[in-house]
Amino acid sequence: MRATLVAAGAVAAAGALLGPAPGPAGAAPGPTTPVPAAVVTAPGPSTPAPATPAATGPIITADPAGKVSPSGTVTLTGTYSCPASSATGPVFVSSSVGKGTADTGSVRYGLQSTVAQCDGAPHAWSNQGKLSGVSIAPGPTDVQATLVRLDKHGWLPLPAILATDRRQVNLLSAQD
């Protein structure tokens, strides 16, 4: 929304508060020289603001439900989006499940990662992994989904977290 403000009005108001501006040296007090008006725009109620996307940066979400099979294979899904400017290196969607909660602390177990496509559009993701030596049962589970970019620092690529979503997800029974 935009409203038009006239800078000359602000100058006039300031002049009323501060008194008349002095004229040239030695000049008698009298009317001041008019100041040309400048038009300035600022937010206001007269016109709508230009439309902007709801999320301009990277974002990732995990779906509220996932799957776990009797053999321990966990499948998590969700959506992500990231602008092309985020992809200065390879970008991946990683996910993990945890035993415990975000409040009390948890041990994290990572699933496979998938390559992300950073073009600003929303994309679906699905990661799956079999957790060996760990028993994950159907029911509420602490899940974290992360959008990670690998940045080059010399010869060693280092992870840069672009977005993360940690929440309780309900794991449903699935068949192997």
N, C-alpha and C positions, 0 to 999 in steps of 0.2 A: 504494500500500500504506500502511496506516495502523496505528499502534500507539498505545495510550493510555498516556500518562505522567501520573503524579499529581504535581502541583506540591508537595504537602505532603512527599512523599518527598525532593524536591530541597531543600526548606527544612530538613528534618531532617538531611540529609547536610551542608548548609552549617553548621547549628548544631553538628554533631559536629566539624567542622573548626575553627570559629571560637570555640567555647565557648558557654556559656549566655548568652542575651540578658539584659541588665540589666532589673530590674523598675522600678517607679516610684521616684522619688527618695526615698532614705531607707529603702527597703524592704530587708528582709533577703534574702540570696540564697536561692533556693528553686526550686521547679519553675517552668518557664516557662508562659506562657499558650498553650493550643493554638491552632494556626493552622488555619483552615478549609481543606479540600482544594479545589483547583481542578483541573479536568480540562483538559488540553492535548492536542491531537492533533499528531502528527508522523509523517513517513513511517516505515514499518516493514513487516515481513513479514506482518502478519495479514490484510489485505484488499487487493484489487486497486485500483489507482489508476483514476480515471475516464478513459475513453477520450478522447483528443484527436486531432485531425487530424494527419497526418504533416507537412504543410506548411501553416502558417497564413498565411504571407506570400506575396507574388507569387513565381512561379517560371516559368521558361521553359526548354525544352530543344529542341535541334535533333536531328532524326533522324540516324542514322549514315550514311545514304545520301541523295544528291540526284540531280538529273538535269541534263545539259547537252546541248543539241541542236547539230547541225552549224552552225547559224546563230549560235550563241553565247547562246541563251536558257537561263538557269539557273533551275531550280526547286528550292526548299528547302522542307522541311516539318518539323513538330514539334508539340509540345503546350505549353500554358501554362495557368496558372490565377492568378487574382488576386482577393482579397476585394473586396466592394463598397466597403469603406472606402478602397481604393486609388484609386478613380475620382473624385477630387475635381476632375478635369479630363479631357479626352479622352485615352484610352489607345490606343496603337498597338503592333503587333508589327512591328518592323523587322528586316531581315536584310542581311547583306553577305558577300561572298566576298573573300578576300585573296590576293595573290601574295606568297609568302614564308610565314613561320611566326610564331607568337606569340613564340617565343624570339628570332628574328633580326629581327623587325619585318616589317611587310607594308604594302602599299598596299591600302586597302579600296575595294571597289566595291559601292555600295548597290543593293539590289533594291527593288521596290515595297514599301510598307507596307500592312498591313491593320488595320482597327479591331478592338480587343480588347473582349471582353465580360467585365467584372469582376463575377462573381457567386459566386466561390468554387469553382465547378465546373471540371473540366478541359475544355479545348477544343483542337481541332486547328487548326493554322494552316498556310497555304501561301502563299509569296511567290514571285513570278516576275519576271524582268527580263532584258532583252537588253543585254548589255554591248558597247557599240560601241567599237572601237579597242583592245579587249583580247582576248587569246586565252586562254580558259579551256578546258582539255582535260579529258577524263575522267581520273579518278584522284583521289588524295588532295588535298584543298583545305582551306585554313584558312577556317572559317565562323564568323560571330558572329550570334547571334539576341538581340534586345534587346526588353524590354517597357518602353516609354517613355510617360510621362504629360506632357502639356503643362500647365504651371502658369501662371496669369495673374500677371504682375508689371507692374501698370499696364496699358499698352496692348500690351505685348510678351509673347507666350507663350514661356516658356522650358522646355526639356526637363528632365525629372527621370527618371533611370534607376531603374526599379523592380526589374529582374532582368536578368541577362545570362548567356549560355552561349556560350563560345568553345571550339571543338574542331576536330579534323581530321575531315572528312566525305569519304566516297568518292563522287565524282560519276560516275554511270553514263551511258552514251550513251543519248540519247533521239531520237526522230524529231521533225522540225518539224511 
